[in-house]
Amino acid sequence: QVQFVESGGGLVQPGGSLTLSCTASVENLSTYIVGWYRQVPGSQRSLVAQILSGGTVIIAPSVRGRFNIGRDYAKKSVFLRMNNLKPEDTAVYYCAGRQGLEYENTWGQGTQVTVAS
């Protein structure tokens, strides 16, 4: 069974940086569409960044210029690099992956990111 596991969450001060990692139990992660989503209580889960199987990157407008997504092939993981963090970035961040648009996402358990002084 395919699994996606997030790590790297925590508490960071405004203006700080944090890198989340999503490790997948798959043979070839490059064939997967992998996205990072976030959710705050009372709101729907929203897409933050996504990397497609061909390497195309999609970044949500709210984090463009501050967040970056990429693959670490050696570690079979996808990272989310977050810079200049703001209190409104506080959320539970989820990693999800699928082999194509016709498939459902497989979700990780989530990792909490808190931006506060």
Buried (B, 14 or more C-beta within 10 A) or exposed (E): EEEBBBBBBEEBEEEEEBEBBBBBEBEEBEEBBBBBBBBEEEEEBEEBBBBBBEEEEBBBEEBEEBBBBBBEEEEBBBBBBBBEBEEEBBBBBBBBBBBEEEEEBBBBEBBEBBBEE
